[in-house]
Amino acid sequence: MEPLDPIAYEDRVVKPHRTGGAPAAEDELFARYALSGEMTDDELLARTEEVRELWRRVSAAVTTPRTLKRVYDRFLAEDADLHGTYGVLLKSADWWRSREAPPVAAAPDELTTFVKDAYEPLDALTPRVLSALYHALPAVPSHEVDRAVRLAGLAVREAHDVPVPPWTTAALTAGLPLRLIAERLAAGGAQVSEILLAALDQRTTDAARPPETAAPRHAETPPRELEAATKGLCVLLRWEPGDGHTGATRYRVVRHEAEPPGHDTGTVVTEIAGTEFVDADAPVGPSVHYAVFARSSPDQDWSDPARTAIPVFPSVELRETRRDGDRLELVWQVRPETTEVRIRRTPGDTVVHRTVRPDDHGRVSYQDEVTGDAAYQVQPVYELADGSRHPGEPFHFRARDLSTSDEPIAVELEPATPGFGPRVTARWHRRATGAVRIRFAAAPPDWHPGDRISATALETYGEELRGRPEPEGDRVRLTGEVAPGWQWYLPVTVLGAEATVGVAARLGTALPVSQAVAQRRGAEIVLSWIWPPGLAGARVSWTDRDGEPRTADISAYAYEANGCRIHAGNDPIHVEIRGTATSADGTALSAPEVVEVPGYAARVDYTVQRNRWRRREMTITFAAIDPVRGGEVVVVAADGPLPPAHPAEGVELARHRLHLDASGSEQLVVELPAEKHRWLVCFAADPGTLEFVTRARERLEARR
């Protein structure tokens, strides 16, 4: 898949919409989302997400011209409308392919007229000029362009070697019509057609030559702490952003089966803005290598990589469970490369071998008579091209993990980590019988818990919560995208053609904010984030300086006018920002966007004064600029021409803990030793808690 060029995309797709216009017709969506019929299904869906991320990033940039920002905002709003209309269909590559418009070719007569008018003074075109014409008319097949050139009476040949006046090249560069240039050449008695063809060919050649510019700028640092681990049937990659990486930084994940990938080796798996990726197509093998590169803009070269390697012999995934009394049936999904599955049962230490055939479609079933607390270890076996066999990671399962209750299934719901839109995580206890499905809709279901309905009738209620069920101890977790607002979630247990209705639950979700940033200004913290289109409010939660949880709601209008500021003292705090959607049903919340704000040292000033009658007694007055909560002070006396830079360079006289409000003061009396000391200096026992802002040290003349 060719990388998306934001500059070319803006010129070709965005700028023509600056004057407004109707929403894109469905046969125009392929162009708007920069799709191509040659893309694979995975590349096509990945490109739609990449284009959405481009819209959000450019719309949020303060340097984007207002006219272009309106276009990007309109694209985002119309994309949200598409999600509201088609829902999960937008996850289908077939749906997008059905919107591909057939190539629109100019009528041959019109194209011939265009070519004839454009190159009227010429009797021929060079191969390079013809190639440039192909690129200028990407929607017109090349054979139609060739036909139009022939009908316009133009031959295709190389230009003759004739001198070209410098002003001719300058005129072509300035965009003057060929007809006007030809008139001036004719007035001078020159070979008009040959000079123009040579000048046009030279200009085309210069335009095709890469400009001599400075080498592309590299990203400041590569990603850090790249980790890889098998997760179910896939490989999970996680990494940390490098120094200087921002919300605009994108990461390229490259995979190679034989050696560490480089800039020009390996398979590009994805390019994403996040720092986590699940590779569902990782090849099975003893050492699969990964590299992650970074860059923050298209004009940068990719950074040096973060690399790791991992043996990929995945486990299995438990897909279906059925238990009827003591009879247990389990169904697992395995990778296509699996040739055998070994199932070890305890107690009894019975080992069963299941051969995996191609017509099994990666599904392995097992039936058993359960007695007591039976435990199972399921281990796939892989056979590589060289004939070697390798055991995969074992999967452990206990029969008691299955709930044998006949009560209708219930789920726990919570907003999930943001994706493009709102997402929900549902959790439930594993069932002894049947597969669990969840449907969601704005209206409550007409059925009651325990009702038995047909699987066909279930399809009439709302939409499916789609995602990959993942085991979580004795529970199962499923995360999927949902519609914003308040929704009812209906869990059902499906066995064959019958479904048992569970307990419906209700949850409100909102569009999430993104790319939150916090900036400290003393005790005040200034927060900023990117608002998704259509979100009207947000809720900010944090802990204040007394440890009490605090929340504040802010509207998009108030944020635009005054920003968002909170006061939280000088301690490190954890801030969560959630999108809110308020309706008659209540306030729906998104998953939180989290910001960790570091603390800072409380600023304290101090002065020193000698007791008038007791000359060795000194009074230190501390004045707090910020609140101080138990910061420990070390008082040191020292001699020498310069004040001490560290407590070890003097004699420790006292230690004292300060508890002061902002602008509060406190006094401490210390006694100097009998020896003469010129300096009395206060230090913080922990420099992270206190900062003394006294500019001049006190110079003491302690007399014996």
C-alpha angles and dihedrals in degrees: 000000000000113000116255111256105210094196095051090043091053092049095046103036112014106041095055087062096057091102092056126243143168123308116278115279114237092253089057096055093087090063095042092054092043093241129161131201089230092064120106118240092259092048091049094053092043090053092054089055091046091053092048090051089050091052092050094046096048093042090054095047113106091215094061111111113247094241091055093042089059090054094050091047090051091050090052092048092049090047089054088051089053090053090050092050103040103021114179092006087083087070089063119093089202091061091054093046090054087061094056109122118220115248112278111222124193114245109265093239092051092045092050091051090049094051093045093051093044096051099027098138092050131082095193145021127220120235089252093053090048091051089052088052090054090054092047090056103043094161094055118082113243093239089059090052090050091050092050091050090052093047089050088059096247123143123207114232143123119281119256120249101258130146112262118209110235092232089061093061090045091051092051091049090051089055099246113163116261090236093063092046090049092053092055092046090049090053088060093049094244129150092267102188096044095046092048093048092049092047093047092048092049092049091049091049092050092048091052093049113095110252118250101245136148116286113274114273115251122226108264095246138358121249116279137228098013109193130183129192136162113252115187106310094339142066118249117210124194131174141165124243116256124239111290096019115140139183088280093060115111127197128216116207114205126186131198129177099206111030143009107288121245135191092283103027133073135028120299103230100181146331113221142159095227130081098234131066136174113214105206092176100052110144119241112249147120094265125018112180126213133189128185120202128188139207134162102208137020092249091062125088116236115271126244109284135254106223139197139158131212137182106243111210100132129200125237131270121233107229109166136019130187127179126179110176106301094347115099130187123186129185122197132188116223136184118269090245091063114113100175141012121210115206116193117191126197138229094046095030090237115174121203122188119209118192113216113222125196091245090058088077090218096303121126122187130195132186127198143168104240120217120175120330100340117191127197134201113197117193126177121214120215127203116203129207091264090059096252118138123217130185117231128222111293122246116214124207136169125205090224089064087076115087109231093189117125090211115119112267118261129197136208115221135200136160110266133218107294122264123168090312139358116321131191132205117211124193130190140162116267113263127227092219135034137000121287120231130178126209124188134199140157092248125060117254121261091225126087129224110281095024114138115221136167119268087237092057089051090064090064092068117082123289135315119259096232125202144101113290109227127193116244108181107291090346137071126228126206126180125188144151119271139180115273119255131039116337137176115230117206119194117200135180111226121202115172110311094341130083128196113214117233133199112297117225131194129222134168121217133184136196110278126237118231144205096026116190130189127203122190122221100177110287090349120086121201113208128196134175143159117268117216116229112276098019110129103183149012137206120222119201127187144140118260127221092273092055094253118139113244134190133189129185118214130184123223088243093055091045091052091050102042109004121226123293129173133181116224109153123241100301123105109266139193114227126194123191119194130183113239132207114189122199139145087283093059137261117322118205133206126219110281127267102215128214123183110208116199120226127236137217115271110246117235132176124201141186131198126218129181119230108251096222102027103050097190093054117092129190117211116198116200118201116191120217092180128027112278120208109191101319110170120230124204115204114206132184120202143169129217138083094288132044116255117268094201135029090245090065093068145028116286110231103174148346121219137175118223124215108179139150119224109291090012123132138206136183131222125190118209132176121227119228119252092256118088115264127179099193136055111185134173121217132185112245086213110030089201092066104042136033120188111212096189104135099197124043118228113255112214130198100199106186123202 
